[in-house]
Amino acid sequence: MRVRILYHDHCFDGAASAAYFSRFAEDKFYPGAEFCYTGMAHKASQLFEPELFDGDVNAIVDFKYSTDPRVTWWFDHHQSAFLSPEDASHYREDTSGRKMFDPTFRSCTKYIATVAREKFGYDPADLHDLVHWADIVDGALYKDPEEAVEMRSAATQLTLVIEGSKGSETVQKIIRMMQRQKLDEIIANPEIRSVYEPLYERHLRSIDIIREQASFEKGVVYFDLVGHELEGHNKFIPYYLYPQSTYTVSVSTSSFRTKVSVGSNPWVKEPLKYNLATICERYGGGGHPKVGAISFPIGAVDDARQAAHEIAAELRT
């Protein structure tokens, strides 16, 4: 039997969700199955091609909903989980008991673990640390910007590898390792370490580049990384550099999209005025109330910059 898992690629919570679901699915439902992984990215074009669902069992974790009848399992926690009202209606009409959505969870990993425990009686103690760190990383629950940016823990170092490595091969190796190994064992693995070291040097350079490119006005940090090839940079750097900031808006490019990222300072004292996912949804993006993004086609830099400037101006009010 083949179990195909589509997960949010280059995302710690996406990888951890795939790892936790794999352990759960194999232990409870599909012993001895072959598990295969497909990393998904938010793009301006259609997200789900029919050939993606080639398993006897197909699952989507930490990513948008698909109405394809071959999807067996689905878990997500993003406010913008549905591409259309019709998709949302399709989800509400599902009677399988294996399509799960709850945007109140900070991480999809914690959501999967909660459902596995409460509905299926599954709670492996050796994965508790993975769930703990997925909630910290995806929920931005670091105690301060230094913990997030200076990368002294195994989880933050693995986050750098997951977000910054090229292709999906390294991430999928980590997904398989996460199912049975502790995070400090994974980052100590020579193969993973060899990926981490140059990425860490790049991370240090990215701090300097963002410092040079960023402007700060009325609580909003704005920077444009087009031409600097820093897709996947640490999103807490702006708050490390500008701890007094409330929001950040940035533009970047990659091999498959032009991206506008919108975030909020996890350590800000006053309540946030804006739902960032709702703002991003106006431009075809989405996310969570405190962090969102918009994907534009390759080359659509002017459109992305216009959206970013409009959003930054709104947040400054």
C-alpha positions in Angstrom: 0.0 0.0 0.0 1.2 3.5 -0.8 0.3 6.5 1.4 0.9 9.8 -0.4 1.2 12.8 1.9 1.1 16.4 0.6 2.5 18.8 3.1 3.4 22.5 3.3 7.0 22.5 2.0 9.9 24.5 3.5 7.9 25.0 6.8 8.8 23.5 10.1 5.2 22.9 11.0 4.5 21.4 7.6 7.4 18.9 8.0 6.4 18.1 11.6 2.8 17.7 10.5 3.8 15.2 7.8 6.1 13.3 10.3 3.4 13.1 13.1 0.7 12.1 10.6 3.0 9.4 9.2 3.6 7.9 12.6 -0.1 8.0 13.5 -1.3 6.6 10.1 1.3 3.8 10.1 0.7 2.8 13.7 -3.1 3.0 13.7 -4.2 2.3 10.1 -1.6 1.3 7.6 1.2 -0.9 9.1 3.9 -1.6 6.6 2.7 0.9 4.1 5.1 2.8 1.8 5.0 6.5 2.7 5.7 9.1 -0.1 5.8 12.9 0.3 5.1 15.8 -1.9 6.0 19.3 -0.9 3.4 22.0 -1.7 4.0 25.7 -2.1 1.4 28.5 -2.3 1.5 29.7 -5.9 -0.6 32.2 -8.0 -1.7 29.3 -10.2 -3.9 26.3 -9.5 -2.6 24.3 -6.5 -3.7 20.7 -7.0 -3.0 18.9 -10.2 -4.8 15.6 -10.5 -1.6 13.5 -10.8 -0.6 14.5 -7.3 -3.0 12.0 -5.7 -1.3 8.8 -6.8 -1.5 6.9 -3.5 -3.9 4.2 -2.3 -4.3 6.6 0.5 -3.8 10.4 0.0 -3.5 12.9 2.8 -3.0 16.7 2.9 -1.5 18.3 6.0 -0.9 22.0 6.8 -2.2 23.0 3.4 -5.3 24.1 1.6 -8.4 21.9 1.0 -8.9 19.8 -2.1 -12.3 18.5 -3.3 -10.6 15.6 -5.2 -12.5 12.4 -4.1 -9.1 10.6 -3.8 -8.2 12.6 -0.7 -8.6 10.4 2.3 -7.3 12.6 5.1 -7.0 16.4 5.5 -5.7 18.5 8.4 -5.3 22.3 8.3 -5.4 25.3 10.7 -5.1 28.3 8.4 -7.9 30.8 8.2 -7.5 30.8 4.4 -7.8 27.0 4.1 -10.4 27.0 1.3 -9.8 28.3 -2.3 -13.4 29.0 -2.8 -16.8 29.0 -1.0 -17.6 25.9 -3.0 -14.6 24.1 -1.4 -15.8 25.2 2.1 -19.2 23.8 1.4 -17.7 20.5 0.1 -15.7 20.2 3.4 -18.8 20.9 5.5 -20.7 18.1 3.6 -18.0 15.6 4.2 -19.1 12.6 6.3 -15.8 10.6 6.4 -14.7 11.9 9.8 -11.2 12.3 8.3 -11.2 15.8 7.1 -10.2 18.1 10.0 -10.1 21.9 10.2 -9.6 24.2 13.2 -8.0 27.7 12.8 -7.8 28.2 16.5 -4.7 25.9 16.7 -1.3 27.7 16.4 0.2 24.7 14.6 -1.1 21.9 12.5 1.2 19.5 14.3 -0.5 20.2 17.6 -3.9 19.9 15.9 -3.1 16.5 14.4 -1.7 15.3 17.8 -4.8 16.5 19.6 -7.2 14.8 17.2 -5.1 11.6 17.2 -5.2 11.5 21.0 -8.8 12.6 21.6 -10.5 10.7 18.7 -8.2 7.8 18.2 -6.4 7.3 21.5 -3.0 7.8 20.0 -0.3 9.7 22.0 3.3 8.6 21.5 5.4 10.2 24.2 8.6 10.4 22.1 6.8 12.9 19.8 5.8 15.3 22.5 8.9 17.5 22.0 8.3 17.7 18.2 4.7 18.9 18.9 6.0 21.3 21.5 8.5 22.9 19.1 6.1 23.0 16.2 3.7 25.1 18.3 6.5 27.4 19.3 7.9 27.8 15.7 4.5 28.2 13.9 2.9 30.1 16.7 5.9 32.5 17.2 6.0 31.7 20.9 9.7 32.3 21.3 10.5 34.2 24.5 12.2 37.0 22.6 13.6 37.9 19.1 17.0 36.7 20.1 15.8 33.1 20.6 14.2 33.2 17.2 17.1 34.8 15.3 20.3 33.7 17.0 19.4 30.0 16.5 20.9 28.4 19.6 18.3 25.5 19.8 18.1 22.4 17.6 14.6 23.4 16.6 15.6 26.8 15.3 18.5 25.4 13.5 16.3 22.8 11.8 13.9 25.5 10.9 16.7 27.2 9.0 17.5 24.0 7.1 13.8 23.3 6.3 13.1 26.8 5.2 16.3 27.4 3.3 17.3 24.2 1.7 16.9 23.8 -2.1 14.3 21.4 -3.4 12.4 19.0 -1.2 14.9 16.2 -0.7 16.4 17.5 2.5 13.0 18.4 4.0 11.7 14.9 3.2 14.8 13.3 4.8 14.0 15.4 7.9 10.3 14.3 7.9 11.4 10.7 8.0 13.9 11.3 10.7 11.4 13.3 12.8 9.2 10.2 13.1 11.8 8.4 15.3 14.6 10.7 16.3 15.0 13.7 18.6 15.6 17.1 17.1 19.1 17.4 18.5 20.0 14.1 16.9 18.7 15.2 13.5 20.6 18.5 13.5 23.8 16.6 14.6 23.5 14.3 11.6 26.5 15.0 9.3 24.3 15.2 6.2 21.9 17.7 7.8 24.8 19.6 9.4 26.5 20.1 6.0 23.3 21.8 4.8 22.9 23.9 7.9 26.4 25.5 8.0 26.3 27.4 4.7 22.6 28.4 5.4 23.7 29.8 8.7 26.3 31.9 7.0 23.6 33.1 4.6 21.4 33.8 7.5 24.0 36.1 9.1 24.3 37.9 5.7 20.6 38.3 5.5 20.5 40.2 8.8 22.9 42.7 7.3 20.9 42.9 4.0 17.6 43.5 5.7 19.2 46.1 8.0 20.4 47.9 4.9 17.1 47.6 3.0 14.6 48.2 5.7 12.7 51.4 6.5 10.7 52.0 9.6 7.7 54.3 9.8 4.7 54.5 12.2 5.2 51.0 13.6 5.8 49.3 10.2 9.0 47.8 8.9 9.2 47.7 5.1 11.8 46.1 3.0 12.3 44.9 -0.6 14.5 41.9 -1.3 14.1 41.6 -5.0 17.5 40.8 -6.5 18.9 39.6 -3.2 17.7 35.9 -3.5 16.6 35.7 0.2 13.4 33.7 -0.2 13.0 31.8 3.0 14.8 34.3 5.3 14.1 34.3 9.0 10.8 36.3 9.4 11.8 37.5 12.9 14.8 39.5 11.8 12.7 42.7 11.4 11.7 42.5 15.1 15.2 41.7 16.1 16.4 44.9 14.3 13.3 47.0 15.2 11.9 45.7 18.6 9.6 48.7 18.7 7.8 47.7 15.5 4.3 46.3 15.3 4.1 45.0 11.7 6.4 44.1 8.8 5.8 44.0 5.1 8.3 42.7 2.5 8.7 41.7 -1.1 10.8 38.8 -2.3 11.2 36.6 -5.3 12.0 32.9 -5.8 12.1 30.4 -8.7 8.4 29.9 -8.7 6.7 33.1 -7.5 7.0 36.7 -6.4 5.9 37.0 -2.7 4.6 39.7 -0.4 5.0 38.7 3.3 3.0 40.4 6.0 3.7 39.8 9.7 3.2 41.1 13.2 5.6 41.4 16.1 4.9 38.5 18.5 6.4 40.6 21.4 4.4 43.7 20.9 2.4 44.8 24.0 -0.7 46.5 22.6 -3.5 44.4 20.9 -3.2 44.2 17.1 -5.7 46.2 15.1 -5.6 44.2 11.9 -6.3 40.6 10.8 -3.4 40.1 8.3 -4.9 37.0 6.7 -8.0 39.0 5.8 -5.9 41.8 4.3 -3.9 39.3 2.2 -7.1 37.5 1.1 -8.1 40.7 -0.8 -5.0 40.1 -3.0 -5.6 36.4 -3.4 -3.4 35.4 -0.5 -4.1 34.3 3.1 -2.6 32.9 6.2 -3.4 33.6 9.9 -4.7 36.6 11.7 -1.1 37.5 12.8 0.8 36.5 9.7 0.0 36.2 6.0 1.4 36.2 2.5 0.4 36.8 -1.1 1.8 34.8 -4.1 2.2 36.6 -7.4 3.4 35.0 -10.7 7.1 35.0 -11.5 8.1 38.5 -12.8 5.0 40.3 -11.3 7.3 42.4 -9.2 5.4 45.7 -9.9 2.1 44.2 -8.9 3.7 42.7 -5.7 5.3 46.0 -4.8 2.1 47.9 -5.4 0.2 45.5 -3.0 3.0 45.7 -0.5 3.0 49.5 -0.5 -0.8 49.6 -0.1 -0.8 47.2 2.8 2.1 49.0 4.5 0.2 52.3 4.2 -2.9 50.7 5.7 -1.0 49.2 8.6 0.6 52.6 9.3 -2.9 54.1 10.0 
